[in-house]
Amino acid sequence: MDDKLKYRLFCEEEKELPIFFRDWWLDSVTDPSEWDIILIEKDNNIIAVFPFFKAKIHGFNFIVQPKLTQFSGPWIRYPENMKYAAKLSYEKKIFNEIIEKLPSFDMMDINFHYSIDNWLPFYWKGYKQTTRYTYVIENIKNLENVYDNFQSNIRTDIKKAEKIVTITPTDNLQKFYELNSSTFNRQGIDMSYSYEYLRRMDNIHKANDSRRITFAVDNEGNVHSAIYVVWDKNSAYYLMSGSDPEFRSSGATSFLLWEAIQFASTVVDKFDFEGSMIEPIEKFFKGFGAVQKPYFNISKSNSILLNIARLLKLL
């Protein structure tokens, strides 16, 4: 049995695996031929995995994040009741095995899940690290407490929007994409994915009962805002959104997120805003009382030509 098939079987049995690591997620955001897996085994049991995405860019071999995928890198099954020093040694052994098994690449640039708080073995092998942040509400079961932790401007937006719009679950992906692309256009950012890409991805997510699209709609049928949320066993994730520029002041996005948190509380414990290093977006997420979670961006370049090209801003 090859490792990829073994991994697909592992994904079926391991319920704790985050959604971004699942084989069907990788199939949805990349061509199945473009992702691969490193398995670390002990006594014929998988104890760690490292899914990765391979890309050819300007003739160089990259290992990077797939589109719309917040985290990749290692995921580890830890023995029970492991002491801290033993945990670090365990991670060092696993990470060294992963590094040895990685295919040759010119550049690697990926984000570890925030549960990985040790990257020293990668540092010792010449990798670099940049700290990034996401925002997470840890316990969404206590909705009263969640709402009380919202900043006053978020609560004001929600109360305002409640009088203007109704929250409606939908499968209207075309309209969602229009709003989503409109938001990118307003910010002067190129869309990294097409409608056809999104439709293919959404079909797989829908088949796995792991996504929910909601619109905020007024009495005249205008869609003010839309959000796309996905979830796994433990956490929901605010994956995508979009707004009509004409209705940006209606407070609809805050209202949609509050409704999404309420829905998520029926299926998971956490809500992950997926974070942003853009200051106004970070300020908005922080307003929901979410806790800052650092995660590691790990990178390494093995190509002098690529380094020169990047230094000259040719790539």
C-alpha positions as CSV (number, residue, x, y, z in Angstrom):
1,M,0.0,0.0,0.0
2,D,1.5,3.4,-1.0
3,D,1.7,6.2,1.5
4,K,-1.0,8.3,-0.1
5,L,-3.6,5.5,0.1
6,K,-2.4,4.8,3.7
7,Y,-3.0,8.4,4.5
8,R,-6.5,8.4,3.0
9,L,-7.3,5.5,5.4
10,F,-5.7,7.4,8.2
11,C,-7.9,10.4,7.5
12,E,-11.0,8.3,7.8
13,E,-10.0,7.0,11.3
14,E,-8.3,10.0,12.9
15,K,-11.1,12.4,14.0
16,E,-8.7,15.0,15.6
17,L,-7.0,15.8,12.3
18,P,-7.7,19.5,11.4
19,I,-9.8,20.0,8.2
20,F,-6.8,21.6,6.3
21,F,-4.9,18.3,6.6
22,R,-7.6,16.0,5.4
23,D,-7.1,14.2,2.1
24,W,-10.4,15.4,0.7
25,W,-9.5,19.0,1.6
26,L,-6.3,18.7,-0.3
27,D,-8.1,17.2,-3.2
28,S,-10.5,20.1,-3.2
29,V,-7.9,22.9,-3.2
30,T,-5.3,21.2,-5.5
31,D,-5.1,18.6,-8.1
32,P,-4.5,15.2,-6.3
33,S,-1.3,14.9,-8.3
34,E,0.0,18.2,-6.8
35,W,0.0,17.2,-3.1
36,D,1.9,14.5,-1.4
37,I,2.3,13.1,2.1
38,I,5.1,12.2,4.5
39,L,4.2,9.6,7.1
40,I,6.1,8.9,10.3
41,E,5.3,5.4,11.6
42,K,6.2,3.4,14.7
43,D,5.2,-0.2,15.2
44,N,3.1,0.0,12.0
45,N,1.1,2.9,13.4
46,I,1.2,6.4,12.0
47,I,2.4,8.8,14.7
48,A,2.9,11.9,12.5
49,V,2.0,13.3,9.1
50,F,3.2,16.1,6.9
51,P,1.0,16.8,3.9
52,F,2.6,19.2,1.4
53,F,1.7,20.9,-1.9
54,K,4.2,20.9,-4.8
55,A,4.3,23.8,-7.3
56,K,6.4,24.6,-10.3
57,I,6.9,28.4,-10.5
58,H,9.1,30.0,-13.2
59,G,11.0,26.7,-13.4
60,F,11.7,26.5,-9.7
61,N,10.3,23.7,-7.4
62,F,8.3,25.1,-4.5
63,I,6.6,23.6,-1.5
64,V,3.9,26.1,-0.5
65,Q,0.5,26.5,1.0
66,P,-2.4,25.5,-1.3
67,K,-5.0,28.2,-2.0
68,L,-7.5,28.9,0.8
69,T,-5.6,26.6,3.2
70,Q,-4.6,28.2,6.5
71,F,-2.2,25.6,7.8
72,S,-0.1,22.7,6.6
73,G,3.1,21.2,7.9
74,P,3.4,18.6,10.7
75,W,0.6,17.0,12.7
76,I,1.5,14.7,15.6
77,R,-0.1,12.0,17.6
78,Y,1.4,12.3,21.1
79,P,1.6,9.5,23.7
80,E,-0.6,10.1,26.7
81,N,0.9,11.7,29.9
82,M,4.1,12.7,28.1
83,K,6.4,14.9,30.2
84,Y,7.5,18.2,28.6
85,A,11.2,17.3,28.0
86,A,10.1,13.9,26.5
87,K,7.7,15.8,24.3
88,L,10.5,18.0,22.9
89,S,12.7,15.0,22.2
90,Y,9.7,13.2,20.6
91,E,9.2,16.2,18.3
92,K,12.8,16.5,17.5
93,K,13.0,12.9,16.3
94,I,9.8,13.3,14.2
95,F,10.8,16.6,12.7
96,N,14.2,15.3,11.7
97,E,12.6,12.3,10.0
98,I,10.3,14.7,8.1
99,I,13.1,16.9,7.0
100,E,15.0,13.9,5.8
101,K,12.0,12.6,3.8
102,L,11.2,16.0,2.1
103,P,11.7,15.9,-1.6
104,S,14.3,18.3,-3.1
105,F,13.0,21.9,-3.5
106,D,14.2,25.3,-4.4
107,M,11.9,27.1,-1.9
108,M,9.6,26.0,0.9
109,D,7.2,28.5,2.5
110,I,4.4,27.0,4.7
111,N,2.4,27.8,7.8
112,F,2.4,25.4,10.7
113,H,-0.8,24.9,12.7
114,Y,-0.8,27.0,15.9
115,S,-0.7,23.9,18.0
116,I,2.9,23.4,16.9
117,D,4.9,25.6,19.3
118,N,8.4,24.1,18.7
119,W,10.3,24.7,15.4
120,L,13.9,24.4,16.8
121,P,14.7,21.2,14.8
122,F,13.9,23.1,11.6
123,Y,16.0,26.0,12.7
124,W,18.9,23.6,13.3
125,K,18.5,22.4,9.7
126,G,18.7,25.9,8.3
127,Y,15.1,26.9,8.1
128,K,13.8,30.4,8.9
129,Q,10.7,31.3,10.9
130,T,8.3,34.3,10.9
131,T,5.6,34.6,13.5
132,R,2.1,35.2,12.3
133,Y,-1.2,35.4,14.1
134,T,-4.7,34.2,14.0
135,Y,-7.6,35.0,16.3
136,V,-9.6,32.2,18.1
137,I,-12.6,32.2,20.4
138,E,-11.7,29.2,22.6
139,N,-15.1,28.4,24.1
140,I,-18.1,29.2,22.0
141,K,-20.5,27.0,23.9
142,N,-21.1,29.8,26.4
143,L,-22.7,32.2,23.9
144,E,-23.7,34.7,26.6
145,N,-20.1,35.1,27.6
146,V,-18.9,35.2,24.0
147,Y,-21.3,38.1,23.3
148,D,-20.3,39.9,26.5
149,N,-16.7,39.9,25.3
150,F,-17.5,41.6,22.0
151,Q,-16.3,45.2,21.9
152,S,-19.1,47.9,21.9
153,N,-18.7,48.7,18.2
154,I,-19.3,45.1,17.2
155,R,-22.4,44.9,19.4
156,T,-23.6,48.2,17.9
157,D,-23.1,46.8,14.3
158,I,-25.0,43.7,15.2
159,K,-28.0,45.5,16.7
160,K,-28.0,47.9,13.7
161,A,-27.9,45.0,11.1
162,E,-30.6,43.1,13.0
163,K,-33.1,45.8,12.0
164,I,-32.0,45.8,8.3
165,V,-31.1,42.3,7.2
166,T,-32.1,38.7,7.7
167,I,-29.5,35.9,7.8
168,T,-30.1,33.3,5.2
169,P,-28.2,30.0,4.6
170,T,-27.7,29.5,0.8
171,D,-26.1,27.4,-1.9
172,N,-25.9,30.4,-4.3
173,L,-22.2,30.1,-5.0
174,Q,-22.3,32.4,-8.0
175,K,-23.6,35.3,-5.9
176,F,-21.1,34.5,-3.2
177,Y,-18.2,34.7,-5.6
178,E,-19.5,38.0,-7.0
179,L,-19.4,39.5,-3.5
180,N,-16.1,37.8,-2.7
181,S,-14.4,39.1,-5.8
182,S,-15.9,42.6,-5.3
183,T,-14.2,42.8,-1.9
184,F,-10.8,41.9,-3.5
185,N,-11.4,44.4,-6.3
186,R,-12.2,47.2,-3.8
187,Q,-8.9,46.5,-2.0
188,G,-6.9,46.4,-5.3
189,I,-6.0,42.7,-4.8
190,D,-6.0,40.2,-7.6
191,M,-8.3,37.2,-7.0
192,S,-6.1,34.1,-6.6
193,Y,-8.9,31.7,-7.7
194,S,-11.6,31.5,-10.3
195,Y,-15.3,30.7,-10.0
196,E,-14.6,27.3,-11.5
197,Y,-11.9,26.7,-8.9
198,L,-14.3,27.7,-6.1
199,R,-17.1,25.6,-7.5
200,R,-15.0,22.5,-7.7
201,M,-13.8,23.1,-4.1
202,D,-17.3,23.8,-2.8
203,N,-18.7,20.6,-4.3
204,I,-16.2,18.5,-2.3
205,H,-16.8,20.5,0.9
206,K,-20.6,20.2,0.5
207,A,-20.3,16.4,-0.1
208,N,-18.3,16.2,3.2
209,D,-20.9,18.3,5.1
210,S,-18.2,20.7,6.2
211,R,-19.2,24.1,5.0
212,R,-22.0,26.7,5.4
213,I,-22.6,29.8,3.2
214,T,-24.8,32.6,4.6
215,F,-26.1,35.8,3.2
216,A,-27.3,38.9,5.0
217,V,-30.4,40.0,2.9
218,D,-32.6,43.1,3.3
219,N,-36.3,43.4,2.6
220,E,-35.7,44.4,-1.1
221,G,-33.6,41.3,-1.8
222,N,-30.2,43.1,-1.7
223,V,-27.4,40.9,-0.4
224,H,-25.3,43.1,1.9
225,S,-22.6,40.6,2.9
226,A,-21.8,36.9,2.7
227,I,-19.5,34.5,4.6
228,Y,-18.2,31.0,4.0
229,V,-17.5,28.9,7.1
230,V,-15.9,25.5,7.3
231,W,-15.4,23.2,10.3
232,D,-13.7,20.0,11.6
233,K,-14.3,18.1,14.9
234,N,-12.9,20.9,17.1
235,S,-13.1,24.3,15.3
236,A,-15.0,26.3,12.8
237,Y,-13.0,28.6,10.4
238,Y,-14.0,31.9,8.8
239,L,-12.7,31.0,5.4
240,M,-14.0,33.6,3.0
241,S,-16.4,36.6,2.8
242,G,-17.6,39.3,0.6
243,S,-19.7,42.5,0.8
244,D,-21.5,44.8,-1.5
245,P,-19.7,48.2,-1.3
246,E,-23.1,50.0,-1.4
247,F,-24.1,48.4,1.9
248,R,-20.8,48.3,3.8
249,S,-22.1,50.5,6.7
250,S,-25.0,48.2,7.5
251,G,-23.1,46.1,10.0
252,A,-24.1,43.0,8.1
253,T,-20.6,41.3,8.3
254,S,-20.6,41.5,12.1
255,F,-24.1,40.2,12.3
256,L,-23.2,37.3,10.0
257,L,-20.2,36.4,12.1
258,W,-22.2,36.4,15.3
259,E,-24.8,34.1,13.6
260,A,-21.9,31.9,12.4
261,I,-20.5,31.6,15.9
262,Q,-23.9,30.7,17.2
263,F,-24.3,28.0,14.6
264,A,-20.7,26.8,15.1
265,S,-21.4,26.4,18.9
266,T,-23.8,23.5,18.0
267,V,-21.1,21.5,16.3
268,V,-17.7,22.6,17.7
269,D,-16.0,24.3,20.6
270,K,-13.8,27.0,18.9
271,F,-14.2,29.6,16.2
272,D,-11.1,30.6,14.2
273,F,-11.2,33.9,12.4
274,E,-8.1,32.8,10.5
275,G,-6.3,36.0,11.4
276,S,-4.7,38.6,9.3
277,M,-1.4,40.6,9.4
278,I,-3.4,43.6,7.8
279,E,-4.0,46.1,10.7
280,P,-7.6,47.0,10.0
281,I,-8.7,43.4,9.6
282,E,-6.8,42.4,12.8
283,K,-8.6,45.2,14.6
284,F,-11.9,43.9,13.4
285,F,-11.3,40.3,14.5
286,K,-9.9,41.4,17.9
287,G,-13.2,43.2,18.4
288,F,-15.0,39.9,18.8
289,G,-13.0,39.1,22.0
290,A,-11.0,36.4,20.2
291,V,-7.6,35.3,21.6
292,Q,-4.4,36.0,19.6
293,K,-2.8,32.7,18.6
294,P,0.8,32.8,17.2
295,Y,1.7,30.3,14.5
296,F,4.9,29.7,12.6
297,N,5.6,30.5,8.9
298,I,8.5,28.2,8.1
299,S,10.7,28.9,5.0
300,K,13.9,27.8,3.4
301,S,15.6,28.5,0.0
302,N,18.0,26.0,-1.5
303,S,18.6,28.0,-4.7
304,I,21.1,30.7,-5.2
305,L,19.4,31.7,-8.5
306,L,16.1,32.0,-6.8
307,N,17.6,34.1,-4.0
308,I,19.1,36.5,-6.6
309,A,15.8,36.7,-8.5
310,R,13.9,37.4,-5.3
311,L,16.5,40.0,-4.2
312,L,16.1,41.7,-7.6
313,K,12.3,41.4,-7.3
314,L,12.1,39.5,-10.5
315,L,9.8,36.9,-8.8
